[in-house]
């Protein structure tokens, strides 16, 4: 549910931005720890690398979902009466 008041929406967006930063950090750490996840999968891949690849794909899926949600919330953000209250709180 999208909050009706500007402060509630601001807090929700701040939480989503924090979640996005955490997922991007996790994805980057996976790519640094397991460089093979950025290359095409091979048949003799170690199970640990396969699991890391699956986790990286889930991180990408979550980032896409967050982007879709942001696109859904953007019109509501623009319709607020007090545009100065839409800035990030940090």
C-alpha positions, 0 to 999 in steps of 0.5 A: 500500500502506498501511504497517503501522507508525504512523511509516510511515503518518504519513509517507505522510499527511504526503506526501499532505497536502503534495501536496494543499496544492500542488494547491490552491495551483496551482488557486487560482493558475490561478483568479486568473490565468485568472478565466474558468476559473471561468465557463462555457465560451464558444465563442470562448474563447482556447486558452490559457484552454481549456488552463487550464480543462483543467488546473483540471479535472485539479487538481479530479480529483486533489483528489477522488482524494486525498479518496477515498484519505484516506477509505480510509486513515482506518479504518487510522489509527483502528486504530493502537495508539498514537493519539498517533502519528497527529498531523500531523508539522508 
